[in-house]
Amino acid sequence: MREPWWKNYHTSNGTLLQYQNVSILSTQGSIQVPLSLIDKAERNRILTGMTVSAQLALGVLIMVMSILLSSPEKRRTPVFIVNSASIVSMCIRAILMIVNLCSKSYSLVVMYGFALQLVHEYVHVFDVLVMIVGTIIIITAEISMLLQIRIISAHDRKTQRIMTCISAGMGLVVVAFWFTNMCQQINYLLWLIPYNNHQISGYYWVYFIAKILFAISVIFHSAVFSYKLFHAIQIRKKIGQFPFGPMQCILIISCQCLFVPAIFTIIDSFIHTYDGFSSMTQCLLIISLPLSSLWASSTALKLQSLKTTTSPGDTTQVSIRVDRTYDIKRIPTEELSSVDESDLKKWP
């Protein structure tokens, strides 16, 4: 049998070739750079470019779908505005990162030859903007989760105040760490001011803790959403409503946000895949928030208002809302015919 052509190039010292040194003429003279280090840098560049390109495509797709499929009333709600700001910020960061990855900043003569004069000024400006926009993404994501915590706890004022305080406190801590990390990275990019030397699992401790805290915040809010939605679904079952509706859609998205961000954060923190992987947790959350609403809205077209009789004297009316909450009203039968549709909870 004829062997493939690459069999003719088989060698027993492949490992030795992989870790050989390459001589590069730099501004400091001739230096020796391991070939494996160059391969690792190029692989990191390719994977990061693929990741941010996928984020840009997803962001544009979700943004267009949200605008086209959402009602004018919903597009004016604070949650929709904040979610849209998160998507736009993610797309802007992806564009800036793609431009930087395609610039001479990642060329071998700049990375190993230190010919920094070849890098245009706009590349350094984009590097700083990437850090700033990344912090804006964290801020908008925390605000969105805070607003939805208030919505889902609106049935009880005391619970709403407690959950708001917990969510706001957790969000402030997360934003404080990300803002500190942003300042440190900008100082290093502009003036080569070194970070704090203490590291955790290969990362500077501020950045490492910022990632962990953001993942914990996502898990906490998703756990609250999942519990509230599961409790609401159980109430519907008790009153005889079993169809698959918008609450089940949002519950599925909330459950995946409960586990997937933690998995991504653990992989990124302890396995060290590549640089662009650290933004996957943020991308997953930003995409999931409007996606759950779109899915629930499409399902809610068939289940806008559910009614079931609980006793001969009155009727229980359940209005399902796609912003992670629900409303239950008890209306006497004799007054049911006089209820105006404008008095019922409308879709956001």
Secondary structure, 3 states (H helix, E strand, C coil): CCCCHHHHHCCCCHHHHHCCEEEEEECCEEEEEEHHHHHHHHHHHHHHHHHHHHHHHHHHHHHHHHHHHCCHHHHCCHHHHHHHHHHHHHHHHHHHHHHHHCCHHHCHHHHCCCCHHHCCHHHHHHHHHHHHHHHHHHHHHHHHHHHHHHHHCCCCHHHHHHHHHHHHHHHHHHHHHHHHHHHHHHHHHHHCCCCCCCEECCEEHHHHHHHHHHHHHHHHHHHHHHHHHHHHHHHHHHCCCCCCCHHHHHHHHHHHHHHHHHHHHHHHHHCCCCHHHHHHHHHHHHHHHHHHHHHHHHHHCCCCCEEEEEECCEEEEEEEECCCEEEEEEEEHHHHCCCCHHHCCCCC
